[in-house]
Amino acid sequence: MNGNTERMLREAVHELAGDPHQSPDFLAGVVRQGRRIRRRRRVGATAAMVVAVATIAAPYVWLRPDTEPPPSTVAGAPEESGSAEPTAEPTAALLPPPAEPSPVSSVGKDWQDRPLVLPGGWIALAVAQPVISASWVYDRAAGRYVNLGKEYQQVLPAPRGSLVAVQRTVGSNEIGLLDLTTREVRWTSAVGTILSPRWSPDGGQLLVTIFDKNPAGARFGILDPANSSFRQFPVSNRQICPEICRFSWLPNGREIALPQLAIAATPDDKTKRPHFQMEIFAVDGAEPVRVVPLPGNVSGTTAWSPNGRYVALQGVESAQLVDVGTGKSINRLPSADVTWIRDDWLLYLDSAGAKGPAAVLIDLKGTELQRLPLPREFIKAEVLVAPN
Amino acid sequence: MGRTSEEEFTRFVHERGDVLLRVAQALAGDRYAAEDLLQNALAKAYARWPRIRGDAEPYVRQILYHDQVSLWRRRGRRSEVTVAEVPERQAVAAGQLDHDTAVRMLLRDALRKLPPRQRAVLVLRYLEDQTVEQTAAMLGCRPGTVASQASRALAKLRDLVPEFAELAPGTDRRGTPGGDGTPGGGNRDDPATGGGSALLRQPELVGRRNDRTAATERTEVYG
């Protein structure tokens, strides 16, 4: 195709697009349809939750975490909702008394020059800012943050060492390993869309989610920096993901979880109803080793408490703290996208607050213990945190 | 959804609705189908607004393309848009328009006759100026599939509009040798099919900076 035909085709496509404007009642129609979708989801998932809560008692021994927590992302503000949620259990007798967190310094404009200590004592390890296309990674050797500029949309430092998983474009078909000491990048590509890189708790392997549409399906890939191997495991089932199809490590570092919204007949009802579950895979196999029912969607590795007793998850209407042993909801939480700092403290990033972004430390009741206002670079940013 | 979220969503539709409607119209081929397509996409965005508010536009675009292509797939046949008006071939014959304008109008109508997936490829490449890789990511297919779909689209356009084929010097009705009409093979000189672009480049040599395609993290991928 020469320049003339390309120009002609381009103009024709633009003409086909035209210059349309919304009709006056367009927005009202959108909102009506959107509300119908929300109602359908709530009705289906609420019915399923009753069943899932009764059967959750998943032995936690399978999910026991390592003693040292991995770096973890904190992001996302709570969903605004005033609608009903399953009644939370009284908590006073169950929960340990909260201790006072140490005071943290306010964050100045020169925050990149030293480790940014968050409420609870952990530090920000990386900040990826999609709005202004910028990212910073904490260089342990230099004791300050390295500005990676606009080069990468995705940055994920390993829990140990100098490697950072990077993507120039979220959803591209390649993933890079940037060595902070040499600034060299080793790229690995796959057929399909690579998303959601996650380091294993020991930092030895990188897990990625890979999507295909022809035929539709998902795989998980394990990238081993030590020998540059990239193994991929297609997943055969065709359940629906509750929010984002995203594989994540279980805290034990040996298994991988895929949250799902399964549609199957419940034991006491012939009708098909959706319910949340997690399909668990061994790190070296595409066939699931078991399925764990849950009363909501677990955001990732760090949603499990260090002592294995609780898990934070996104229920139908709100974030919930759930007792793993009983499957009962203990409390509502302001966010399900949390990082457990210790057995009674959780950290989340409130990026939609009226006073700007903030790192917020809460206890098991969801009570705010400490709030640290953050600079504007943290607005809608994905922040990776790690022990100091 | 809380009042703040409702207000944010309303503002988003007011600010970006017309731009998205333009894409939908190019995809769907006519105004009414475009509004249906966009309404479905925005309704899904509304239902998930608290979680996607920061990346709403890529999310909606992804749904637009996905719905357009998957609707076609579910129907199990190539759906070609029917148009109420007779194509402007009579006007061309009457010499009422200059040659380029006439060809462009014929092309516009021919675009409506393409299968949705092929049309989606051309919309992404020529309306949204996306690279082959970005187009593949948006449509959830391989870059090679984008190239072959574009190649078939161009071949069909040349069939439907002979005047368009004649614009390319030294080509027959099937296009340049070794390029169009070869399933899975893109013409290396043809930007629509990825030739001369980054299709075969080494990742290490790529220095591009693309718009975020976070909406590729979609739900219902298995559905």
Interface residues (C-beta under 8 A of the other chain):
Chain A: M1 N2 N4 T5 E6 M8 L9 R10 E11 A12 V13 H14 E15 L16 A17 G18 D19 P20 H21 Q22 S23 F26 L27 G29 V30 V31 Q33 G34 R35 R36 I37 R38 R41 G76 A77 P78 E79 E80 S81 G82 P130 V131 S133 K150 E151 Q153 R168 T169 V170 G171 S172 N173 E174 G176 V185 W187 S189 V191 G192 T193 L195 S196 F211 D212 K213 N214 A216 G217 A218 N237 R238 Q239 I240 C241 P242 E243 I244 C245 R246 A352 K380
Chain B: M1 G2 T4 S5 E6 F9 T10 V13 H14 G17 D18 L21 R22 V23 Q25 A26 G29 R31 A34 E35 Q39 N40 L42 A43 K44 A45 Y46 A47 P50 R51 R53 G54 D55 D100 V103 R104 M105 L107 R108 L111 R112 L122 V123 Y126 L127 E133 Q134 A136 A137 L139 G140 C141 R142 T145 L154 L157 F164 L167 A168 P169 G175 T176 N187 D189 D190 P191 A192 P203 E204 V206 R208 R209 N210 R212 T213 A214 T216 E217 R218 T219 E220 V221 Y222 G223
